[in-house]
Amino acid sequence: MSNPSNHPADLSHKLRSLPSVDRVLSEPALTAVLEQWPRPQVVEAVRAELDSARALLGAGNGADAAFAPADIAESAGHALSVQLQPSLRRVINATGVVIHTNLGRAPASDAAARAMSEAAAGYSNLEYDLDAGERGSRAKHLESLLQALTGAEAGIAVNNNAAALYLVMAASCSRREVIVSRGQAVEIGGGFRIPDVLRDAGATLVEVGTTNRTRAADYAAVLHRDTAAILRVHSSNFRIVGFTEEPSLAELRNVADRNTRGLPTLLIDDVGSGCLLDTRQFGLAYEPRPQDSIEAGADLVLFSGDKLLGGPQAGLIIGKQAAVNRLRSHPLMRVLRPDKAAIAGLSATLQHYLLGDAVETVPIWRMIAAEPDQLRQRAEQWRSAVGAGDVEPADSAIGGGSLPAESRPTFVWTFPHSHPTDAARQLRNRPVPIIVRVERDRLILDPRTVLPGEDAEVIAALRQLVGGDA
């Protein structure tokens, strides 16, 4: 038998009973909405809700629905309010992954956040020389800091490190050969492959050695007049262990200097994460530092601004004056240059290193430096305030394509749950989402990556989750 509610006459009656647009607009639920939004947009939202109602009725799914004018008005108002909610939102990172790529990598220091806000909120001397009273260069705001911190002759910034590599290849290596170890012709996040970048930038890749072992002699054997550069790429998101070998940067400098048969061969070092501190002081493996590469003789050194440097997204290029000048004058430089807010944030971040207070002021270094006893105390405070859960030893990952497989000991708050994925979703759906780990039917929250001022929000959320007072 057919469903009586799907009878054509019955359906026609229900469709005719739907309120008009004007009737819905007169509902009190839309009074404030009409004051806030232009009337045409409110009308469009109401029409969309009425169209949805007609579609439901036509499909036989709305037989029991009343579709009262007040309900349609409320739905239209909600749909409009959703449009005003920002898609990009602050979240609390309780995963323990310090440089979390999906969560925006490195949080800014207080000084960097203020600098970025001030630069964005008004006019600035971005490209204006205050002393001369005439046009200036945006590069000057970072170059002196980069020179002081790394010993490089010159430095510029672009919008990320992938862009830095592409610019260098296009400006300095197009229609010539670039030598790369087979073990370094890698793919990093987002399908970014070194061979593809070189090809698209117009350079020819020459691979040498093997995946696990490459010697200086392998580079020297393929040098000729069309060799533009030797490129070393840091394996920032993986590690090859065991029977391995690779030449030092100083050895590669000697190889590059042997090429006297054509234009000079550049030595380019992509160190990836932009680490200006010695990571060994925190019990971590050594991470290549830009200043070490400059000292070893690299012509150009490339690194990120938003990983271990701890600043906003950027790609920084330092090195010899002539090599950097070639990049400045290339048309791509204008395409890839950072904006005023990024420059302000980078400048403030670099100043922390110049002043020697980066461990205390740059959030990622404060997190990395935090000792297990400090973290245990915070986790215990969470447990005491919530009245539930356990505190257990664990490990915090550095993450973000930096220091692969490296971690720091920590203590975490854990809570067994019958539906842990649902509980994790509940935490994500809060006004300020809290991102946690789920392992073995347990929620796990690591205080290492929760900023000090966020503890109260975490405690309130956990109380609500376990049935206490929000």
Secondary structure by P-SEA (a helix, b strand, c coil): cccccccaaaaaaaaaacccaaaaaacccaaaaaacccaaaaaaaaaaaaaaaaaaaaacccccccccaaaaaaaaaaaaaaaacccbbbbbcccccccccccccccccaaaaaaaaaaaacccccccccccccbbbcccccaaaaaaacccccccccccaaaaaaaaaaaccccbbbbbcccccccccccccaaaaaaaabbbbbbccccccccaaaaaaacccccccbbbbbccccccccccccccaaaaaaaaaacccccbbbbbbccccccccccccccccccccaaaaaaacccbbbbbccccccccbbbbbbccaaaaaaaaaccccccccccaaaaaaaaaaaaaaaacccccccaaaaaaaccaaaaaaaaaaaaaaacbbbbbbbbbbbcccccccbbbbbbbbbbbbccaaaaaaaaaaccbbbbbbbcccbbbbbcccccccaaaaaaaaaaaaacccc
